[in-house]
Amino acid sequence: MCDDGQRYESGDARGGETESFTDAPGDGCIGKTTEAMTMNKEQVYDDHISPLMQQIIGVCKDQGIAMMASFDIAHDGEGPNGEDCSSLVCSTLLPDGNDEPNPVFAQANALIRRNGRPAPMMITTSHGDGSKTMTAII
């Protein structure tokens, strides 16, 4: 969906309820409205995308297909324990049938997990007495 204030509808082919997906111009947030209820992105993911992802993940595991998927489901609300959901992301990284992740997928996943920040540099110093000191340069 694009950020153009459009309204998108999907109806159940069996004659069920019609769902409306709205996208207000400029807010970048897509919400689902069914009757008087609005769902945030996390709820839309949980109800509509997650069941499909479970199927995709199952097929990929069965067939040894490496995959990476990531969804930006940030919203203004809080999680069940008061967590900040303003930068909520749901990501999946699966290795291939030989338990080897695709290196490009692994790099992309690492970048997403760091929220786009560069990786810290680590320096390990080995001392004469056998001890080691690790220093992170952030």
Backbone torsions as a table, in degrees:
resi	resn	phi	psi	omega
1	MET	NA	148.6	-179.1
2	CYS	-105.5	165.8	-175.3
3	ASP	-90.8	63.7	-173.7
4	ASP	-125.7	13.0	179.3
5	GLY	75.5	12.9	-178.9
6	GLN	-74.6	158.5	175.1
7	ARG	-116.4	131.8	-178.2
8	TYR	-120.6	136.6	-179.5
9	GLU	-125.1	145.5	172.9
10	SER	-133.3	129.5	-179.6
11	GLY	-111.0	152.2	176.8
12	ASP	-74.8	126.9	-177.3
13	ALA	-63.6	-18.9	179.2
14	ARG	-88.5	9.2	177.5
15	GLY	89.4	18.7	-178.8
16	GLY	-81.1	-161.7	-175.7
17	GLU	-67.1	144.5	174.4
18	THR	-93.7	132.7	178.7
19	GLU	-103.7	139.7	177.9
20	SER	-112.9	129.6	174.9
21	PHE	-109.4	124.2	-177.6
22	THR	-116.4	148.8	-179.7
23	ASP	-134.8	104.0	-178.7
24	ALA	-75.5	137.2	-178.3
25	PRO	-59.1	132.5	172.5
26	GLY	82.4	-12.5	-176.9
27	ASP	-91.4	-16.4	177.4
28	GLY	69.1	4.8	-178.1
29	CYS	-110.0	130.4	177.8
30	ILE	-107.7	126.2	178.8
31	GLY	-121.9	157.0	178.6
32	LYS	-108.4	130.3	178.9
33	THR	-116.0	124.3	173.8
34	THR	-127.3	113.8	-172.5
35	GLU	55.2	-119.9	-176.0
36	ALA	-100.5	12.1	-175.2
37	MET	-108.3	134.7	175.5
38	THR	-114.0	132.4	-179.9
39	MET	-101.8	139.6	174.0
40	ASN	-81.1	174.8	-176.1
41	LYS	-60.2	-37.3	179.8
42	GLU	-63.7	-41.9	179.2
43	GLN	-67.8	-38.8	176.5
44	VAL	-62.8	-43.4	177.6
45	TYR	-59.8	-50.3	-177.0
46	ASP	-59.0	-42.4	-174.8
47	ASP	-81.9	-33.9	-170.5
48	HIS	-115.6	-39.6	-174.8
49	ILE	-89.2	-43.0	-176.7
50	SER	-55.7	-45.1	178.2
51	PRO	-59.8	-37.0	177.4
52	LEU	-68.9	-41.6	178.5
53	MET	-61.8	-38.4	177.8
54	GLN	-59.5	-39.6	177.1
55	GLN	-66.4	-45.8	-179.6
56	ILE	-62.0	-45.4	179.9
57	ILE	-61.2	-43.1	178.9
58	GLY	-60.1	-46.0	179.1
59	VAL	-63.9	-43.8	-179.5
60	CYS	-62.7	-42.6	178.2
61	LYS	-64.2	-44.8	-179.2
62	ASP	-62.6	-35.8	-175.0
63	GLN	-100.1	0.7	178.5
64	GLY	68.6	36.4	-178.6
65	ILE	-98.7	118.9	175.0
66	ALA	-69.2	142.9	179.4
67	MET	-153.6	158.1	175.2
68	MET	-143.0	130.6	176.7
69	ALA	-140.1	144.6	178.8
70	SER	-145.2	138.3	-177.4
71	PHE	-127.9	129.4	175.7
72	ASP	-88.8	104.0	-177.2
73	ILE	-116.9	31.1	179.9
74	ALA	-62.3	146.2	176.7
75	HIS	-155.0	171.5	-175.8
76	ASP	-77.5	-15.3	-175.9
77	GLY	-76.7	-172.2	178.8
78	GLU	-117.9	157.1	174.3
79	GLY	-74.5	177.5	-176.4
80	PRO	-62.6	-22.6	179.1
81	ASN	-110.2	22.3	178.4
82	GLY	83.5	13.5	-179.5
83	GLU	-66.6	147.1	175.7
84	ASP	-73.4	124.2	-178.7
85	CYS	-106.5	13.4	-175.3
86	SER	-72.6	-11.4	176.2
87	SER	-135.9	35.1	-176.3
88	LEU	-70.3	128.7	178.9
89	VAL	-132.6	141.8	174.8
90	CYS	-118.3	118.1	-176.0
91	SER	-127.5	149.1	176.6
92	THR	-132.5	132.6	176.5
93	LEU	-131.1	118.7	179.2
94	LEU	-119.4	140.0	175.0
95	PRO	-78.8	172.6	177.0
96	ASP	-80.1	-170.2	-177.6
97	GLY	-65.5	-18.7	177.3
98	ASN	-96.4	14.5	-179.6
99	ASP	64.1	29.1	178.6
100	GLU	-110.3	119.3	176.4
101	PRO	-74.2	149.3	173.1
102	ASN	-66.0	124.2	-176.0
103	PRO	-58.0	-35.7	179.3
104	VAL	-68.0	-41.2	177.7
105	PHE	-63.0	-42.0	-179.9
106	ALA	-62.5	-41.2	178.0
107	GLN	-65.2	-43.0	179.6
108	ALA	-63.1	-42.8	179.6
109	ASN	-64.0	-41.2	178.8
110	ALA	-62.5	-41.5	178.7
111	LEU	-64.7	-42.6	179.2
112	ILE	-63.8	-43.2	-178.8
113	ARG	-64.0	-30.4	178.4
114	ARG	-86.8	4.1	179.5
115	ASN	60.4	36.5	176.7
116	GLY	82.9	-2.8	179.5
117	ARG	-77.0	147.2	177.6
118	PRO	-66.8	153.5	178.8
119	ALA	-67.4	141.3	176.9
120	PRO	-70.6	151.4	176.7
121	MET	-92.1	133.8	-179.8
122	MET	-113.5	134.6	176.4
123	ILE	-120.0	126.2	176.7
124	THR	-108.4	124.8	178.8
125	THR	-110.4	122.9	176.6
126	SER	-94.7	126.5	-178.5
127	HIS	-96.6	159.3	-178.3
128	GLY	-60.0	-26.9	-178.9
129	ASP	-85.7	6.3	178.1
130	GLY	93.3	-10.0	179.0
131	SER	-80.7	162.3	-179.9
132	LYS	-129.8	147.1	174.5
133	THR	-122.3	129.3	176.2
134	MET	-106.9	132.8	179.5
135	THR	-123.5	126.7	176.6
136	ALA	-99.3	129.8	175.4
137	ILE	-107.9	109.7	-175.3
138	ILE	-102.5	NA	NA
